[in-house]
């Protein structure tokens, strides 16, 4: 079984009119409960407020937003100063799991908390998949 490409996902989403009717909260809840090894999903608006969140860690949204925002700012500065271009995503691994985050084209920050059993490549794929699902809703 192969992993679908981003182009395939975008095409699938654009042809599926039911996805446009979903709210960001519904998309995050669906992702959190249907995708394996995801403990929490967060969407922060460009001003830094929590827009939507789902999962076991949803009550910690303010502290997660502040910490991830600081890491993203440092990572953006680092990639720029080292001549590596714009930041695509960040991935951190601790003893108890992963944190992956990206800034969507709309300016929103999407953060996934993955379990220790998760595979980084699949978490990055899930991050991209959720971002594709959210893009028509956040326009």
N, C-alpha and C positions, 0 to 999 in steps of 0.2 A: 504494500500500500504506500503510495507516494504522498508527500505533503503538498497541498495545493499552493500554487504561486500567488503572489500578491495580485497580479493581473487577473488571475482566475477569480480570486475572492472579490475584487472590485467589480468584475463583470457579473458575478453571481448576485452581489448586493444590488447593483443597479437594475437588474432584471427582476428582483424580488421586491415588489411594492410594499410588502408587509413590514420590511425593515425600516422604511421611512416613517411609519406610524409609531415605531417604538420610541420611547423616551430614553435619554441617556441613562437614567436610573435603571430602567428595564434591561437595557443592553448590558450594563455592568453586573446586575444581579444574575442574568442569564449566563454571562461569561464566568462569573465566580462559581456558580453551582454546576455548570456543565463541563468546564475545562478542568482536567485533572491537575492536581498539585498547586492550585492557586488558592491562597489563604485570604487575599483581599485585593480589591481593585478600587482605585481612587481616581477621580477626575477633578482637577483644580482649575478654576477659571484664570484668565490672564492677570486679574487683580490679586490672586492668591487665596481666594475664598474656596471652600469646598463646594463643588457644583453637584457631585453625586459620588456615592461610595457604596460598596457592598462587601460582605464577608465578615469574618471573625474579628478583624482589626478595625472595623468601621468606627468604633468609638474613639480611636486614637488619631482621627483625621487631622486635627490641628497640629499635633506634634510631628506627624509624618510629613505634612505639607512643609512645615518650616525646615525640617532637616533635609528633605529631598531638594527643596529649592536652593538651599545653601550648597549642596553637592553639585547640583546642575550648574549653578553660576560658576563655581570653581572649575568644573569640567569644561564649560564653554570657553572660559579664559585660557585654560591649559591647551585645548586643541587649537585654538586660534594662535596662541603665542608659539606653539611648536610647529606651526605650518601644516596642520592636519585637516584644515577646513572646518566646516560647521559641525556641531555636535549632532549625531544621529540619535544616540541613546546612551544611557549609563547602565551598568550592571555591577551590582555589589553582591558578594557572597559572605555571609556570616556563618557561624557554627550552626545556627538553627534555620537557615534558609537564604533565599535570594531576594533582592530588591532590584527591579528593572524599571526604568522610567524613560520617557521621551516627551518632547514638546511637539504637539501636533501642529499642522499648518495653521489652524485656527487660533493658535496661541495658548490653548489649553494644555495642561500638563497631565499626562496619563501615567499612573504608577501601579505596578503589580507587585504583590508580595507572594513569593513562591516558597513552597515547602522545601525542606532539605533534600527530599527525594527527587525534586524536579530536575530536569535537564535544561541547561541554560539555552540551548538552541530552540527548544520547544517553547520556553518562556518568551523568547524574543519573537518567535512566530506568533504566539498568542497576543503579544503586545501589538504587533502589526495588524493582526486580525481584528482586534477590538478597535484600534484606531481607524481601520477601514469602515467598520460598522458605525462608528461615531461620526465620521466626516460628513455624511449628508444631513445629519441632525444638528450639527454645530455650526452650520453655515449661516 
